[in-house]
Amino acid sequence: MKKIILLFFALLISVSGFSQGILSLFARSEEFMKTMEQEKFQDAQGFFDVSVQSKISAENLQTIWSTLTSNYGKYVSMDAVQSKTEGEYFTVSVDAEFEKDTQGFLLVFNKNEKLVGLFPRQVQRASSYVRPAYVDTAAYKEKEINVTTPGHSLVGLLTTPAKGANFPLVVFLHGSGPADMDETVGPNKPFKDLAGGLASQGIASIRYVKRTLAYSGDFSKAFTVKEEVLDDALAAIALAKTIPGVDKSKIFLFGHSMGGMLAPRLVLQVPDIKGIVLAAAPARKLTDLIEEQNKYAVAQAKDTTGNLQKQLDEVLKQTAQTRFTTIGKMKPDSLILGLPVAYWADINQYDQVAAAKKLTRQKIFVAQGAFDFQVAQQDFDLWKAALGKKSNVTLKLYPDLNHLFIPQTEKGNTSQYGIPGSVSGTLVEDLANWIKAK
């Protein structure tokens, strides 16, 4: 019988992540759409491989575009929603937004990044990403980057204001488990929302694919948060300091869930960080959250058979085995609740609240949604009790936000993650003001 172990693997739902280098095809797709918008149909034909150029002429493309704009109005923007490898070809699904409606397309590329196919596709409206109203795409630009450590290269995006210099920069840190650079959960992309929202207010950012997604094979042996999070975060911080236009004295970390839990540990290693955001950051031990999440799930299920309670009892027996700080005679790579013994020993030795209390030079913003069922208000209260009197700390509880900082009408359950939403504009505004403040 399947156990209902939620863990606190940050966002519980698997993601359709970016494969390494696929961003260049996303950019290529956007360039094609912009060329069509500019009515440079001869140039647009040049995006196609020579083997198919005779089948799709500039006149064909002009007819296609004329029909689209007649039916849907002026072209607004494009959003790449999915990529797949199909044998020797790569497909990119895009949603092209026009004034009156959105039309989906499937672009097929060969290995030379030349188009060999262009097909209409139905927009999956119920699960499509929705760009927040506070994001002004004209206010910023994005560039593909790579966060590199020995043996690893993680594709990412550098988002910078279109104008100006000496701007702050935020490095985004994921929660637990595999995650793409947008921290995608269903149709929701909280890091993409935040990057666009902050860039619209003159703040740059770096976000990147998490190593657990890009190099999942590395995690079949003993590992700790050093390999999962810290090494790549340090590399991203080092990269941030080399970006032209960035004020090197104003680099911030935005840590979500486990990323927030680990942010103080990172700053102790890189003390010149200007500030950290602890967003839905646990103040308690990982085991405590696993137990709480499972109890909540059972209560939500309202099972009258008693079967779920029996499963919960089994889960709690397993969580009890994780409360150790030294490996002792255990094998470092042996697993408890899917994580190696080495991981448990490392994370149990770490006290994030104590680490944060040591930070006196850095600004700290603690943000929590009251409708978060993964990291509870109890954690926020613990942060408040420990840090509330410190002059460098700002704490804010958002009464209607969930774990993704998307507005909700109730605490609910994981089903809300399947509904398109956007990170709260109030949170984005608060963050921008806090980052810009002296």
C-alpha positions as CSV (number, residue, x, y, z in Angstrom):
1,M,0.0,0.0,0.0
2,K,1.4,3.4,-1.0
3,K,2.4,5.6,1.9
4,I,1.4,9.3,1.9
5,I,4.8,10.7,2.6
6,L,4.7,14.3,1.5
7,L,8.1,15.2,2.7
8,F,8.8,18.9,2.3
9,F,10.2,18.5,-1.1
10,A,9.4,22.0,-1.8
11,L,6.8,22.0,-4.3
12,L,5.6,18.4,-4.3
13,I,4.7,18.4,-8.0
14,S,7.1,17.2,-10.7
15,V,8.2,19.9,-13.1
16,S,8.8,19.9,-16.9
17,G,12.2,21.3,-16.6
18,F,14.5,22.9,-19.1
19,S,17.1,20.6,-20.7
20,Q,20.5,22.1,-20.9
21,G,20.9,24.4,-23.9
22,I,17.2,24.4,-24.8
23,L,17.0,28.1,-23.9
24,S,18.8,28.9,-27.1
25,L,15.8,27.3,-29.0
26,F,13.4,29.3,-26.9
27,A,15.3,32.4,-27.9
28,R,15.4,31.3,-31.5
29,S,11.6,30.8,-31.4
30,E,11.1,34.3,-30.0
31,E,13.4,35.8,-32.6
32,F,11.3,34.1,-35.3
33,M,8.1,35.5,-33.9
34,K,9.5,39.0,-33.6
35,T,10.7,38.8,-37.2
36,M,7.2,37.9,-38.3
37,E,5.8,40.8,-36.3
38,Q,8.2,43.2,-38.1
39,E,6.8,41.7,-41.3
40,K,10.3,40.8,-42.5
41,F,9.0,37.6,-44.2
42,Q,12.1,37.0,-46.3
43,D,14.2,37.1,-43.1
44,A,11.7,34.8,-41.4
45,Q,12.0,32.3,-44.2
46,G,15.7,32.2,-43.4
47,F,15.0,30.6,-40.1
48,F,14.0,27.5,-42.0
49,D,16.4,24.8,-43.1
50,V,17.2,24.9,-46.8
51,S,15.6,21.5,-47.2
52,V,12.1,23.0,-46.5
53,Q,12.5,26.6,-47.7
54,S,11.0,25.7,-51.0
55,K,7.9,24.4,-49.2
56,I,7.3,27.6,-47.2
57,S,8.0,30.8,-49.0
58,A,8.1,34.3,-47.7
59,E,4.6,34.8,-49.4
60,N,3.3,31.8,-47.4
61,L,4.5,33.4,-44.2
62,Q,3.0,36.7,-45.1
63,T,-0.3,35.0,-45.6
64,I,-0.1,33.2,-42.3
65,W,0.7,36.4,-40.4
66,S,-1.9,38.5,-42.2
67,T,-4.6,35.9,-41.3
68,L,-3.4,35.8,-37.6
69,T,-3.4,39.6,-37.2
70,S,-6.8,39.9,-39.0
71,N,-8.4,37.4,-36.6
72,Y,-6.6,38.1,-33.4
73,G,-5.2,41.7,-33.6
74,K,-1.7,43.0,-33.0
75,Y,1.0,40.6,-31.8
76,V,1.9,41.2,-28.1
77,S,4.4,38.6,-26.9
78,M,5.4,34.9,-26.9
79,D,5.8,32.5,-24.1
80,A,7.6,29.2,-24.5
81,V,5.7,26.6,-22.5
82,Q,7.3,23.2,-23.2
83,S,10.2,21.6,-25.0
84,K,10.7,17.9,-26.1
85,T,13.3,15.9,-27.9
86,E,11.7,13.9,-30.7
87,G,14.5,11.7,-32.2
88,E,16.8,13.9,-34.1
89,Y,14.5,16.9,-33.7
90,F,13.6,19.3,-31.0
91,T,10.1,20.7,-30.6
92,V,9.2,23.9,-28.8
93,S,5.6,24.7,-27.9
94,V,4.8,28.4,-27.7
95,D,1.8,30.5,-26.9
96,A,1.7,33.6,-29.1
97,E,-0.4,36.3,-27.4
98,F,-2.3,38.8,-29.6
99,E,-4.6,41.6,-28.6
100,K,-7.8,39.6,-28.9
101,D,-6.7,36.0,-28.2
102,T,-3.7,33.6,-27.9
103,Q,-2.7,31.1,-30.6
104,G,-0.4,28.1,-29.9
105,F,2.3,27.0,-32.2
106,L,4.6,24.0,-32.4
107,L,8.1,24.8,-33.8
108,V,10.3,21.9,-34.9
109,F,14.0,22.5,-35.0
110,N,16.9,20.3,-36.3
111,K,20.3,20.0,-34.6
112,N,21.5,23.1,-36.4
113,E,18.7,25.1,-34.7
114,K,17.0,25.5,-38.1
115,L,13.2,25.3,-38.4
116,V,11.9,22.2,-40.3
117,G,8.3,22.6,-39.2
118,L,5.7,25.1,-38.0
119,F,2.3,23.9,-36.9
120,P,-0.7,25.4,-35.1
121,R,-1.5,23.8,-31.7
122,Q,-4.3,24.3,-29.3
123,V,-3.6,26.4,-26.2
124,Q,-4.0,24.5,-23.0
125,R,-5.8,27.4,-21.3
126,A,-6.6,25.5,-18.1
127,S,-3.0,24.9,-17.4
128,S,-1.1,27.7,-19.2
129,Y,1.2,30.1,-17.4
130,V,-0.3,33.6,-16.9
131,R,2.0,36.5,-17.0
132,P,1.4,38.9,-14.0
133,A,0.0,42.3,-14.8
134,Y,2.9,43.9,-12.8
135,V,5.5,42.5,-15.3
136,D,6.5,45.0,-18.0
137,T,8.5,42.9,-20.6
138,A,9.7,46.1,-22.2
139,A,11.5,47.1,-19.0
140,Y,14.0,44.3,-19.0
141,K,16.1,41.9,-21.1
142,E,17.1,38.3,-20.5
143,K,20.3,36.4,-21.4
144,E,21.1,32.8,-21.1
145,I,23.9,32.1,-18.6
146,N,25.5,29.0,-17.0
147,V,26.2,28.5,-13.3
148,T,29.3,26.3,-13.3
149,T,31.1,24.2,-10.7
150,P,33.6,21.3,-11.3
151,G,31.7,18.7,-13.4
152,H,28.5,20.7,-13.6
153,S,27.0,23.4,-15.7
154,L,23.5,24.6,-15.0
155,V,21.6,26.7,-17.5
156,G,20.0,29.8,-16.2
157,L,18.7,33.3,-17.0
158,L,20.2,36.6,-16.2
159,T,17.4,39.2,-16.1
160,T,18.5,42.8,-16.1
161,P,16.8,46.2,-16.4
162,A,16.7,47.5,-20.0
163,K,18.1,50.8,-18.9
164,G,20.4,52.1,-16.2
165,A,23.4,50.8,-14.3
166,N,24.5,50.1,-10.7
167,F,21.4,48.1,-10.1
168,P,20.9,45.5,-7.4
169,L,20.8,41.8,-8.2
170,V,18.9,38.9,-6.6
171,V,20.0,35.3,-6.7
172,F,17.1,32.9,-6.4
173,L,17.5,29.7,-4.3
174,H,15.0,26.8,-4.8
175,G,13.2,24.7,-2.3
176,S,13.9,21.0,-1.9
177,G,13.9,18.4,-4.6
178,P,14.2,18.8,-8.4
179,A,13.2,22.2,-9.8
180,D,13.6,24.2,-13.0
181,M,14.8,27.8,-13.1
182,D,11.3,29.1,-12.7
183,E,10.5,26.7,-9.8
184,T,7.6,25.6,-12.0
185,V,4.6,23.9,-10.3
186,G,1.9,23.0,-12.7
187,P,1.1,26.2,-14.6
188,N,2.7,28.4,-12.0
189,K,6.2,29.8,-12.2
190,P,7.0,31.8,-9.0
191,F,10.6,32.6,-9.8
192,K,9.7,33.8,-13.3
193,D,7.0,36.1,-11.8
194,L,9.4,37.5,-9.3
195,A,12.2,38.0,-11.8
196,G,9.9,39.8,-14.2
197,G,8.3,41.9,-11.4
198,L,11.6,42.9,-9.8
199,A,13.2,43.7,-13.2
200,S,10.2,45.9,-14.0
201,Q,11.3,47.9,-11.0
202,G,15.0,48.1,-11.9
203,I,16.3,45.0,-10.0
204,A,18.3,42.3,-11.8
205,S,18.3,38.6,-11.0
206,I,19.8,35.2,-11.6
207,R,17.8,32.0,-11.7
208,Y,19.0,28.6,-12.8
209,V,18.0,24.9,-13.1
210,K,18.6,23.1,-9.9
211,R,21.3,20.4,-9.9
212,T,18.9,17.7,-8.7
213,L,17.0,18.2,-11.9
214,A,19.9,18.6,-14.3
215,Y,22.1,15.9,-12.8
216,S,19.7,13.6,-11.0
217,G,22.2,10.7,-11.4
218,D,24.6,12.5,-8.9
219,F,22.1,11.9,-6.1
220,S,22.0,8.1,-6.1
221,K,24.8,8.1,-3.5
222,A,25.6,9.9,-0.3
223,F,25.1,13.7,-0.5
224,T,24.2,16.7,1.6
225,V,22.9,20.2,1.0
226,K,26.4,21.1,0.0
227,E,25.9,19.2,-3.3
228,E,22.2,19.9,-3.5
229,V,22.2,23.6,-3.0
230,L,25.3,25.3,-1.5
231,D,28.0,24.7,-4.2
232,D,25.8,26.0,-7.0
233,A,24.5,29.0,-5.0
234,L,28.1,30.1,-4.2
235,A,28.9,29.8,-7.9
236,A,25.8,31.9,-8.8
237,I,26.9,34.5,-6.3
238,A,30.4,34.6,-7.7
239,L,28.9,35.0,-11.2
240,A,26.7,37.8,-10.1
241,K,29.7,39.8,-9.0
242,T,31.0,39.7,-12.6
243,I,27.8,41.0,-14.3
244,P,28.3,44.4,-16.0
245,G,26.0,47.0,-14.5
246,V,25.5,45.2,-11.2
247,D,26.2,47.1,-8.0
248,K,28.5,44.5,-6.4
249,S,27.6,45.9,-2.9
250,K,23.9,45.1,-3.5
251,I,23.7,41.4,-4.1
252,F,20.8,39.7,-2.4
253,L,19.6,36.1,-1.9
254,F,15.9,35.1,-2.2
255,G,15.6,31.8,-0.6
256,H,12.3,29.9,-0.9
257,S,11.4,27.2,1.5
258,M,14.6,25.2,2.0
259,G,16.5,27.9,0.0
260,G,15.4,30.3,2.8
261,M,16.4,27.8,5.5
262,L,19.9,27.6,4.0
263,A,20.4,31.3,3.1
264,P,21.9,32.2,6.5
265,R,24.4,29.4,6.2
266,L,25.4,30.8,2.8
267,V,25.9,34.3,4.1
268,L,28.2,33.0,6.8
269,Q,30.4,31.9,4.0
270,V,29.9,35.0,1.8
271,P,29.5,37.8,4.3
272,D,29.5,40.6,1.7
273,I,26.0,39.7,0.7
274,K,23.8,42.7,1.2
275,G,20.6,40.9,2.3
276,I,18.6,37.8,2.3
277,V,14.9,37.0,1.9
278,L,13.6,34.1,3.9
279,A,10.4,33.3,2.0
280,A,8.3,30.5,3.6
281,A,11.5,29.4,5.3
282,P,11.3,26.7,7.9
283,A,12.6,27.6,11.4
284,R,12.2,24.1,12.6
285,K,13.9,20.8,11.7
286,L,13.1,19.0,8.5
287,T,11.6,16.1,10.4
288,D,9.2,18.3,12.2
289,L,7.8,19.6,8.9
290,I,7.5,16.2,7.4
291,E,5.5,15.0,10.3
292,E,3.3,18.1,10.3
293,Q,2.6,17.9,6.6
294,N,1.6,14.3,6.8
295,K,-0.7,14.9,9.7
296,Y,-2.3,17.8,7.8
297,A,-2.8,15.6,4.7
298,V,-4.6,13.0,6.8
299,A,-6.8,15.5,8.4
300,Q,-7.7,17.0,5.0
301,A,-8.6,13.6,3.6
302,K,-11.3,13.1,6.3
303,D,-10.9,9.3,5.9
304,T,-13.5,7.4,7.9
305,T,-11.9,3.9,7.4
306,G,-8.9,4.5,9.6
307,N,-6.6,3.3,6.8
308,L,-4.8,6.7,6.4
309,Q,-4.3,6.9,10.1
310,K,-2.6,3.5,10.1
311,Q,-0.4,4.8,7.2
312,L,0.4,7.9,9.1
313,D,1.5,5.9,12.1
314,E,3.9,4.0,9.9
315,V,5.3,7.3,8.5
316,L,5.8,8.7,12.0
317,K,7.8,5.6,13.0
318,Q,10.1,6.3,10.0
319,T,10.5,10.0,10.8
320,A,11.5,9.1,14.3
321,Q,14.5,7.4,12.9
322,T,15.8,10.6,11.3
323,R,16.5,12.6,14.5
324,F,20.2,12.1,14.7
325,T,23.2,14.4,14.2
326,T,26.0,12.0,13.8
327,I,26.3,9.1,11.4
328,G,27.9,6.7,13.9
329,K,28.0,3.2,12.5
330,M,25.4,3.8,9.8
331,K,26.4,3.9,6.1
332,P,26.4,7.5,4.8
333,D,24.5,6.4,1.6
334,S,21.9,4.3,3.3
335,L,18.4,5.8,2.9
336,I,15.8,7.0,5.4
337,L,12.6,8.5,3.9
338,G,14.4,8.6,0.6
339,L,17.4,10.7,1.8
340,P,20.8,9.4,2.7
341,V,22.0,9.2,6.3
342,A,24.7,11.8,5.4
343,Y,22.0,14.3,4.5
344,W,20.1,13.8,7.7
345,A,23.2,14.2,9.9
346,D,24.2,17.4,8.1
347,I,20.8,19.1,8.1
348,N,20.1,18.1,11.7
349,Q,23.4,19.7,12.8
350,Y,22.4,23.0,11.2
351,D,20.4,25.6,13.2
352,Q,19.1,28.2,10.8
353,V,17.7,30.5,13.4
354,A,21.0,30.6,15.3
355,A,22.8,31.3,12.0
356,A,20.5,34.1,11.2
357,K,21.0,35.7,14.6
358,K,24.7,36.0,13.9
359,L,24.0,38.2,10.8
360,T,24.3,41.8,11.9
361,R,25.6,43.5,8.8
362,Q,23.0,42.0,6.4
363,K,19.4,43.0,5.9
364,I,16.9,40.2,6.5
365,F,13.3,40.0,5.1
366,V,11.2,37.2,6.5
367,A,8.0,36.6,4.4
368,Q,5.3,34.1,5.1
369,G,1.9,33.3,3.7
370,A,-0.8,32.4,6.3
371,F,-2.4,30.0,3.9
372,D,0.8,28.0,3.5
373,F,0.2,24.4,4.4
374,Q,3.8,23.3,3.8
375,V,5.6,25.7,6.0
376,A,3.3,26.9,8.8
377,Q,2.8,30.2,10.5
378,Q,4.5,28.6,13.5
379,D,7.8,28.9,11.7
380,F,7.2,32.6,11.0
381,D,6.4,33.0,14.7
382,L,9.7,31.4,15.6
383,W,11.6,33.7,13.3
384,K,9.7,36.6,14.8
385,A,10.6,35.6,18.4
386,A,14.3,35.2,17.5
387,L,14.8,38.2,15.1
388,G,11.9,40.5,15.7
389,K,13.8,43.0,17.8
390,K,16.8,43.3,15.5
391,S,17.0,46.5,13.5
392,N,18.2,44.8,10.4
393,V,15.2,42.5,10.2
394,T,11.8,43.0,8.5
395,L,9.0,40.5,9.0
396,K,5.7,40.3,7.2
397,L,2.9,37.8,7.3
398,Y,0.7,37.8,4.2
399,P,-2.8,36.7,5.3
400,D,-4.0,35.3,2.0
401,L,-0.9,33.8,0.4
402,N,0.1,30.1,0.0
403,H,3.5,28.5,-0.2
404,L,4.1,29.9,-3.7
405,F,3.0,33.3,-2.5
406,I,0.0,33.2,-4.7
407,P,-3.3,34.6,-3.3
408,Q,-5.9,32.0,-2.1
409,T,-9.2,32.0,-0.3
410,E,-8.3,29.2,2.1
411,K,-5.4,27.1,3.3
412,G,-6.5,24.1,1.1
413,N,-4.2,21.4,-0.3
414,T,-2.0,20.6,-3.3
415,S,-4.9,20.9,-5.8
416,Q,-4.5,24.7,-5.7
417,Y,-1.1,24.3,-7.4
418,G,-2.8,23.1,-10.5
419,I,-4.6,26.4,-10.9
420,P,-2.8,29.2,-12.7
421,G,-1.9,32.2,-10.5
422,S,0.7,34.8,-9.9
423,V,3.0,35.7,-7.1
424,S,1.3,38.5,-5.1
425,G,2.0,42.0,-6.5
426,T,2.0,43.3,-3.0
427,L,4.9,41.0,-2.1
428,V,6.8,42.0,-5.3
429,E,6.3,45.7,-4.3
430,D,7.4,45.1,-0.8
431,L,10.5,43.3,-1.9
432,A,11.5,46.0,-4.4
433,N,11.1,48.7,-1.8
434,W,13.1,46.7,0.7
435,I,15.9,46.0,-1.7
436,K,16.1,49.7,-2.8
437,A,16.0,51.0,0.7
438,K,19.3,52.0,2.4
